[in-house]
Amino acid sequence: MSTFLSQRQEQTYAALRIVSGFLFFWHGCQKIFGFPAPAPEMPAVVLYAAGGIELVAGAMIALGWFTRGAAFLSSGLMAAAYWMAHGLQHPLPLINHGELAALYCFVFLFIATRGAGIWSLDGPSD
């Protein structure tokens, strides 16, 4: 089984990058366009700044285009979002509802360090 899985590392990483970017993109759509659901209550400057980054960087990460920079910016956004909206309420993300922001932060940090990989516009040599 380990041989099977080790032979699929590049494809699995590409799927992680594509799905993470795709999901992040929809958070941006929600904040900017109110679609597919209304945006949560937050100050307009935060709504549009975070939504813009989520929308554009999410698409860039999913497509694998300027992936490292988009993922690094997204990781920083999610670190800031965690501490602005969740981290000061309670130390445990399960309690403060910051699990998604924390997970996005570290997934995007990993993508920023590894690059686009296969199935990307940047190409596997990113």
N, C-alpha and C positions, 0 to 999 in steps of 0.2 A: 504494500500500500504506500509506503513512503516513497518508493520509486515513482509511482503514478503521480503523487502529489508534487514531488520535486520537479517532474517534467512539465508541470502546469504553472510554475511560478510566474512567468511573464503574463500569461493569460489571466491569471487570478489578480495580479497587480493591476492590469489594464481594466478589469471589471471593477475593482475597488475605486480606481480613479474616475472612471466613467460614471458609475452609480453615485459616488459622493458628489461629483460636480453637478450631475443632473438633479439630485435632491436639493442641493444648495441653491441652484438656479431657481427652483420653485419657491424657495423662501423669499428670494428677491422679487419674483412675480407677485407674490402675496403682498409684500410691502409696497411695491411701486404701483401695481395695477389693481390690487384688491381681488386678485384672481389666483387660485380657484376658491379662495375663502377670504373674508375681510381680514385686514391686518390687525394685529393686536394694538392696544393703546400704548403709545409712546410719543415722545416729542417729535415733531415733524423733521427736525434736522437729523435726528438719529434714524428715523424711519427711512428717509430718502438717502442718507449717506450709507447706512448699512444695507438697505435694499438695493441700491445701485451696485455696490461691491458684490453682493450675493448674486445678483442677476448677471452681471458681466463676467465676474471671475468664475462663477459656477459654470457658465457656458464654456469659458476658456479651458477650465480644468477638464470638463467632460470631453471636449474636442481635442485636448492635448495641444493647445496652442499657447505659447508663452507660459507654459505650465508652472515652472518653478516660481516665477514672480507672482502669478495669480494665486498659487497655493500659499505662498509665504504671506501675502497680504491677507488672504482669507484666514489663515491661522492666527495672525495678529488681531484681526477683527473679532474672531471668536474668543480669544483670550480676553480682550477688552469687554466683550459682551458678557462673558462669564462674570467678571468682577464687577461690572456696572449693574447687572440685573440679578445676579444669583449669589455670588461668592460671599457677600457680606451678610446675607440673611442667616446662613447656617453653614458650618464647615463641610457637611456631607452633601455632595451633588444629588443624591437620591432625595434628600429632604428639601434642598433649595431649588429643585427642578432645573439644575444646570447641567445635567448629564449630556444632553445633546450638544450644547456649546463646548463642553470640555472634550467630548469625543471628536467633534469636527475640528477643534483646535489641533489635536494631536494627529489625526488622520491627514490634515492638510500640511502639517509640519513634516510628516513622513513623505508625502508627495513632493513637497518642496525640495527635500534632500535627495530624493530618488529620481526626479524628473518624469517626463511623460511616458517613456516606455513604448511598447508596441501599440498599434491601433490609435495612433495620434498624428496630428498635423505636424508636430515638432519632429517626429520620427524617433526611433529607438535610441539614437545616439545623443539625445538631448543632453 
